[in-house]
């Protein structure tokens, strides 16, 4: 444990010098509205930033075993230097921990720590941690506040925003869950410099998704500035996180509970979740979504909706960032169809597929047949 912990110091930027690039994205949801702060060095300022949630409230840091051995130790030291006692609740890292048994275990640990209805959970980590901590907060004593501290690009641009929480069942991903909005999101881009390349690619897949469903300008920006994105150039990184959060905030504010528009955020996820589950989660979420986007794009092209050149641009951009564009043979057609049928996006026995009719424009189709899926999967396998 260091005596003077520092966050956001990755050698590419000095958070003290460029703190002015902190950006605020608002998610307008009435009494459930909240802000997303994006920029370097936010975790270093967390004790002061949490002042509005104090005094007299107990904070509990929830994280996984990987982050506990890394960022959490320094963050606890930072809290201690500010006179704050913030205990840590840890669960084993990995998707396999994302189950009700883990939730119950953490809830019991929180009770042992003296948590009550005024306590606040701080969710420090990636998407699994955010989903787990958010779900725990939404059901603990019928609901307490939580704050997202996303430490991966995937969590910063997607899973920490929008209020979806959940755990997995053997039958599929996120089949148990709630809608519970965080009180705040602090997306410190400085910590992204500590991630392995594969983790960064997972997040980039979701950023590409936003370009496909909402903004050709964002898609073109990724094409033109891919080198800066890969190298986490601070201004470029802050911009893609801010744009992604702005798009998601806009969609969520119009459709908080996924009754209509919000379903477009699932572009690439219908087939992607099936690939992910079929691999027993050995294929990471972002890589599975990359494959799923190719499946959805091929279905869109085969229906005459998406020009072939748009499919080629998507494939080229995914490959530029080292993301997979073909489904491995270990994931069978039968598994994909079976798992899609168990997906949350099945309504009245019909699979709702998010398709594109241009880069930046989407539509929902509820009549995609198994034959169409198999044809697209075969094409994606190459």
C-alpha positions as CSV (number, residue, x, y, z in Angstrom):
1,X,0.0,0.0,0.0
2,X,1.4,3.3,-1.0
3,X,1.4,6.3,1.4
4,X,0.4,8.8,-1.2
5,X,-1.7,6.9,-3.8
6,X,-2.1,8.4,-7.2
7,X,-4.7,7.7,-9.8
8,X,-4.7,8.7,-13.4
9,X,-0.9,9.0,-13.5
10,X,-0.1,6.8,-16.5
11,X,2.8,8.8,-18.0
12,X,0.6,10.1,-20.9
13,X,-1.1,12.9,-18.9
14,X,-0.7,14.9,-15.7
15,X,-4.1,15.0,-14.1
16,X,-3.2,18.2,-12.2
17,X,-2.5,20.0,-15.5
18,X,-5.4,18.8,-17.5
19,X,-8.1,18.5,-14.9
20,X,-9.9,21.1,-16.8
21,X,-10.9,18.5,-19.4
22,X,-13.2,16.9,-16.9
23,X,-16.5,16.7,-18.6
24,X,-20.0,16.2,-17.2
25,X,-22.7,14.3,-18.9
26,X,-26.2,14.4,-17.4
27,X,-28.7,11.6,-17.4
28,X,-32.1,13.3,-17.0
29,X,-34.5,10.9,-15.3
30,X,-36.5,13.1,-13.0
31,X,-35.8,12.2,-9.4
32,X,-33.4,9.5,-10.6
33,X,-31.3,11.9,-12.6
34,X,-27.5,11.8,-12.1
35,X,-24.2,13.0,-13.6
36,X,-21.4,11.2,-15.2
37,X,-18.0,12.9,-14.7
38,X,-15.3,11.9,-17.3
39,X,-11.7,12.8,-17.1
40,X,-8.2,12.0,-15.6
41,X,-7.5,12.0,-11.9
42,X,-11.1,11.7,-10.6
43,X,-10.3,8.9,-8.2
44,X,-7.5,11.0,-6.6
45,X,-10.2,13.5,-5.7
46,X,-12.8,11.0,-4.6
47,X,-12.9,11.9,-0.9
48,X,-13.7,15.5,-1.7
49,X,-16.1,14.5,-4.5
50,X,-18.0,12.4,-2.0
51,X,-18.6,15.3,0.4
52,X,-22.1,15.9,-0.9
53,X,-23.1,12.3,0.2
54,X,-21.8,12.9,3.7
55,X,-21.7,13.3,6.7
56,X,-22.8,10.3,8.7
57,X,-23.1,7.9,5.9
58,X,-21.2,4.6,5.7
59,X,-19.4,3.9,2.4
60,X,-18.6,0.3,1.5
61,X,-16.3,-0.4,-1.4
62,X,-17.3,-3.4,-3.5
63,X,-14.8,-4.8,-5.9
64,X,-13.4,-8.1,-7.3
65,X,-10.3,-9.9,-6.2
66,X,-8.1,-8.5,-9.0
67,X,-9.0,-4.8,-8.4
68,X,-8.8,-5.4,-4.6
69,X,-5.1,-6.2,-5.0
70,X,-4.5,-3.2,-7.2
71,X,-6.6,0.0,-7.2
72,X,-8.6,-0.7,-4.1
73,X,-5.6,-0.8,-1.7
74,X,-4.6,2.7,-2.9
75,X,-8.1,4.0,-2.7
76,X,-8.6,2.8,0.8
77,X,-5.3,4.5,1.8
78,X,-6.6,7.7,0.2
79,X,-9.8,7.5,2.2
80,X,-7.8,6.9,5.4
81,X,-5.7,10.0,4.7
82,X,-8.9,11.9,4.5
83,X,-10.2,10.5,7.8
84,X,-12.7,8.1,6.2
85,X,-13.1,4.5,7.2
86,X,-14.3,2.6,4.1
87,X,-14.4,-1.2,4.4
88,X,-13.9,-3.4,1.3
89,X,-16.2,-6.3,0.3
90,X,-14.5,-8.5,-2.3
91,X,-15.7,-11.3,-4.5
92,X,-13.7,-13.6,-6.8
93,X,-12.9,-12.0,-10.1
94,X,-14.6,-13.5,-13.2
95,X,-18.0,-13.9,-14.8
96,X,-18.5,-17.2,-12.9
97,X,-19.0,-15.2,-9.7
98,X,-21.9,-13.3,-11.2
99,X,-24.6,-15.3,-9.5
100,X,-27.0,-15.1,-6.6
101,X,-24.8,-17.0,-4.3
102,X,-22.2,-14.2,-4.5
103,X,-24.9,-11.6,-3.9
104,X,-26.1,-13.3,-0.8
105,X,-22.5,-13.7,0.5
106,X,-21.8,-10.0,0.0
107,X,-25.0,-8.9,1.6
108,X,-24.3,-10.9,4.7
109,X,-20.8,-9.4,4.8
110,X,-22.3,-5.9,4.6
111,X,-24.6,-6.7,7.5
112,X,-21.6,-7.8,9.5
113,X,-19.9,-4.5,8.7
114,X,-22.9,-2.6,10.1
115,X,-24.4,-1.4,6.8
116,X,-27.9,0.1,7.0
117,X,-30.4,1.8,4.7
118,X,-28.3,5.0,4.7
119,X,-25.1,3.2,3.5
120,X,-23.7,3.9,0.0
121,X,-21.9,1.2,-2.1
122,X,-18.9,2.3,-4.2
123,X,-18.6,-0.1,-7.2
124,X,-14.9,-0.1,-8.2
125,X,-14.1,-2.2,-11.2
126,X,-15.3,-3.4,-14.6
127,X,-18.7,-4.4,-15.9
128,X,-19.1,-7.5,-13.7
129,X,-18.4,-5.5,-10.6
130,X,-20.8,-2.7,-11.7
131,X,-23.6,-5.2,-12.4
132,X,-23.1,-7.1,-9.1
133,X,-22.7,-4.0,-6.9
134,X,-25.7,-2.3,-8.5
135,X,-27.8,-5.4,-8.1
136,X,-26.7,-5.8,-4.5
137,X,-27.5,-2.1,-3.8
138,X,-30.9,-2.4,-5.4
139,X,-32.0,-5.3,-3.2
140,X,-30.1,-4.7,0.0
141,X,-32.7,-3.5,2.6
142,X,-35.0,-2.8,-0.3
143,X,-32.6,-0.5,-2.0
144,X,-29.6,1.8,-1.0
145,X,-27.6,4.3,-3.1
146,X,-24.6,3.2,-5.1
147,X,-21.9,5.1,-7.0
148,X,-20.1,3.7,-10.1
149,X,-16.3,3.9,-10.2
150,X,-15.7,2.1,-13.5
151,X,-12.1,1.1,-14.1
152,X,-12.3,-0.5,-17.6
153,X,-13.2,1.2,-20.9
154,X,-16.1,-1.2,-21.4
155,X,-17.6,-0.1,-18.0
156,X,-16.9,3.6,-18.6
157,X,-18.6,3.8,-22.0
158,X,-21.4,1.3,-21.4
159,X,-22.2,-0.9,-18.3
160,X,-21.8,1.8,-15.6
161,X,-24.4,4.0,-17.3
162,X,-28.1,3.4,-17.6
163,X,-29.0,1.5,-14.4
164,X,-29.1,-2.1,-15.7
165,X,-28.0,-4.5,-13.0
166,X,-28.0,-8.3,-13.1
167,X,-26.6,-11.7,-12.4
168,X,-26.4,-14.8,-14.7
169,X,-28.2,-18.1,-14.7
170,X,-26.9,-21.3,-16.3
171,X,-29.5,-20.6,-19.0
172,X,-28.1,-17.3,-20.0
173,X,-26.5,-13.9,-19.1
174,X,-28.2,-11.3,-16.9
175,X,-31.5,-13.2,-16.6
176,X,-32.0,-11.9,-13.1
177,X,-31.7,-8.2,-12.6
178,X,-33.1,-4.8,-11.8
179,X,-33.2,-1.3,-13.2
180,X,-31.4,0.8,-10.5
181,X,-29.8,4.1,-11.4
182,X,-26.5,5.1,-9.7
183,X,-26.3,8.3,-7.7
184,X,-23.2,9.3,-9.7
185,X,-20.6,7.9,-12.1
186,X,-16.9,8.9,-11.9
187,X,-15.1,7.7,-15.1
188,X,-11.4,8.3,-14.4
189,X,-9.7,7.8,-17.8
190,X,-6.3,7.7,-16.2
191,X,-6.8,4.2,-14.8
192,X,-7.3,2.9,-18.4
193,X,-3.6,3.0,-18.9
194,X,-3.2,0.1,-16.5
195,X,-5.4,-2.2,-18.5
196,X,-4.1,-5.0,-20.8
197,X,-4.7,-4.5,-24.5
198,X,-7.4,-7.1,-24.6
199,X,-9.4,-5.3,-22.0
200,X,-9.2,-2.0,-23.9
201,X,-10.4,-3.8,-27.1
202,X,-13.4,-5.0,-25.2
203,X,-14.4,-1.4,-24.5
204,X,-13.6,-0.2,-28.0
205,X,-16.1,-2.8,-29.3
206,X,-18.9,-1.0,-27.4
207,X,-17.7,2.4,-28.7
208,X,-17.9,1.1,-32.3
209,X,-21.4,-0.1,-31.5
210,X,-22.4,3.4,-30.6
211,X,-21.1,4.6,-33.9
212,X,-23.1,1.9,-35.7
213,X,-26.4,2.6,-34.0
214,X,-26.3,6.4,-33.5
215,X,-23.5,8.4,-34.8
216,X,-21.6,8.1,-38.1
217,X,-19.5,11.0,-36.9
218,X,-18.2,8.9,-34.0
219,X,-17.7,5.9,-36.3
220,X,-15.6,8.1,-38.7
221,X,-13.7,9.6,-35.8
222,X,-12.7,6.1,-34.8
223,X,-11.6,5.3,-38.4
224,X,-9.6,8.6,-38.6
225,X,-8.1,8.5,-35.1
226,X,-7.6,4.8,-34.4
227,X,-3.9,5.3,-33.5
228,X,-4.7,7.9,-30.8
229,X,-7.5,5.6,-29.5
230,X,-5.2,2.6,-29.2
231,X,-2.6,4.7,-27.5
232,X,-5.1,6.3,-25.1
233,X,-4.2,9.9,-26.1
234,X,-5.9,11.8,-23.2
235,X,-8.1,14.2,-25.2
236,X,-9.2,11.5,-27.7
237,X,-9.9,9.1,-24.9
238,X,-11.9,11.6,-23.0
239,X,-13.9,12.5,-26.1
240,X,-14.8,8.9,-27.0
241,X,-15.9,8.2,-23.4
242,X,-17.9,11.4,-23.3
243,X,-19.6,10.8,-26.7
244,X,-20.4,7.2,-25.8
245,X,-21.9,8.3,-22.4
246,X,-23.8,11.1,-24.1
247,X,-25.4,8.7,-26.6
248,X,-26.3,6.2,-23.9
249,X,-27.7,9.0,-21.6
250,X,-29.8,10.3,-24.5
251,X,-31.2,6.8,-25.2
252,X,-31.8,5.9,-21.6
253,X,-33.5,9.2,-20.8
254,X,-36.0,8.5,-23.5
255,X,-36.5,4.8,-22.6
256,X,-35.3,3.9,-19.1
257,X,-36.7,0.4,-19.0
258,X,-36.0,-0.8,-22.5
259,X,-39.6,-0.7,-23.7
260,X,-38.6,0.6,-27.2
261,X,-35.7,2.8,-28.2
262,X,-33.3,1.5,-25.6
263,X,-33.3,-1.9,-27.3
264,X,-31.0,-0.4,-30.0
265,X,-28.2,-0.5,-27.4
266,X,-28.3,-4.3,-27.9
267,X,-26.9,-4.1,-31.4
268,X,-24.5,-7.1,-31.7
269,X,-25.6,-8.4,-28.3
270,X,-28.2,-11.0,-29.3
271,X,-25.7,-13.2,-31.1
272,X,-22.9,-11.9,-29.0
273,X,-24.4,-13.0,-25.7
274,X,-25.0,-16.4,-27.3
275,X,-21.3,-16.7,-28.3
276,X,-20.2,-15.5,-24.9
277,X,-22.4,-18.1,-23.0
278,X,-21.6,-20.9,-25.4
279,X,-17.9,-20.4,-24.7
280,X,-18.5,-20.6,-20.9
281,X,-17.4,-16.9,-21.0
282,X,-13.9,-17.7,-22.1
283,X,-14.7,-15.3,-25.0
284,X,-14.8,-11.8,-23.3
285,X,-17.9,-9.7,-23.7
286,X,-16.4,-7.1,-26.1
287,X,-15.0,-9.8,-28.4
288,X,-18.4,-11.6,-28.4
289,X,-20.2,-8.3,-29.3
290,X,-17.7,-7.8,-32.1
291,X,-18.7,-11.1,-33.6
292,X,-22.4,-10.4,-32.9
293,X,-22.2,-7.0,-34.7
294,X,-20.9,-8.8,-37.8
295,X,-23.8,-11.3,-37.6
296,X,-26.3,-8.4,-37.3
297,X,-24.6,-6.5,-40.1
298,X,-24.8,-9.6,-42.4
299,X,-28.5,-10.1,-41.6
300,X,-29.0,-6.4,-42.4
301,X,-27.1,-6.7,-45.7
302,X,-28.9,-9.9,-46.6
303,X,-32.2,-8.2,-46.1
304,X,-31.2,-5.4,-48.4
305,X,-31.1,-2.9,-45.5
306,X,-27.4,-2.2,-45.1
307,X,-25.1,-1.5,-48.1
308,X,-22.3,-4.0,-48.5
309,X,-19.7,-1.2,-48.2
310,X,-21.0,-0.4,-44.7
311,X,-20.5,-4.0,-43.7
312,X,-17.0,-3.8,-45.1
313,X,-16.3,-0.6,-43.1
314,X,-17.5,-2.2,-39.9
315,X,-15.3,-5.3,-40.5
316,X,-12.3,-3.2,-41.3
317,X,-12.7,-1.0,-38.2
318,X,-13.1,-4.0,-35.9
319,X,-10.0,-5.6,-37.4
320,X,-8.1,-2.3,-37.1
321,X,-8.6,-2.6,-33.3
322,X,-7.7,-6.3,-33.2
323,X,-11.3,-7.4,-32.6
324,X,-12.5,-10.7,-33.9
325,X,-14.8,-10.7,-36.9
326,X,-15.4,-14.4,-37.2
327,X,-17.0,-16.9,-34.9
328,X,-14.8,-19.9,-33.8
329,X,-15.9,-23.4,-34.7
330,X,-16.1,-24.3,-31.0
331,X,-19.3,-22.2,-30.9
332,X,-21.8,-24.3,-32.8
333,X,-24.8,-23.1,-34.8
334,X,-27.1,-25.2,-32.5
335,X,-25.7,-23.5,-29.4
336,X,-26.2,-20.0,-30.9
337,X,-29.8,-20.7,-31.8
338,X,-30.6,-22.3,-28.5
339,X,-29.1,-19.5,-26.5
340,X,-30.7,-16.8,-28.6
341,X,-34.1,-18.4,-27.8
342,X,-33.4,-17.9,-24.1
343,X,-32.3,-14.2,-24.6
344,X,-34.1,-11.4,-22.7
345,X,-34.9,-9.9,-26.1
346,X,-37.3,-12.7,-26.9
347,X,-40.9,-11.3,-26.7
348,X,-43.9,-13.5,-27.3
349,X,-41.7,-16.2,-28.8
350,X,-40.1,-13.8,-31.3
351,X,-36.5,-12.7,-31.3
352,X,-36.1,-8.9,-31.5
353,X,-32.9,-8.3,-33.5
354,X,-31.3,-4.9,-33.8
355,X,-30.4,-4.3,-37.4
356,X,-28.9,-1.4,-39.3
357,X,-30.0,0.4,-42.4
358,X,-26.9,2.7,-42.5
359,X,-24.0,3.5,-40.2
360,X,-25.6,5.5,-37.4
361,X,-29.2,4.2,-38.1
362,X,-31.0,1.2,-36.7
363,X,-34.3,-0.6,-36.7
364,X,-35.8,-3.4,-34.6
365,X,-36.9,-6.6,-36.4
366,X,-39.0,-9.2,-34.7
367,X,-39.1,-11.6,-37.5
368,X,-35.5,-12.8,-37.9
369,X,-35.7,-16.5,-38.6
370,X,-33.3,-19.1,-37.3
371,X,-32.4,-19.7,-41.0
372,X,-31.3,-16.1,-41.4
373,X,-29.2,-16.3,-38.3
374,X,-27.5,-19.5,-39.4
375,X,-26.8,-18.0,-42.8
376,X,-25.2,-14.9,-41.3
377,X,-23.2,-17.0,-38.8
378,X,-21.9,-19.1,-41.7
379,X,-20.9,-16.0,-43.6
380,X,-19.2,-14.6,-40.5
381,X,-17.3,-17.8,-40.0
382,X,-15.9,-17.2,-43.5
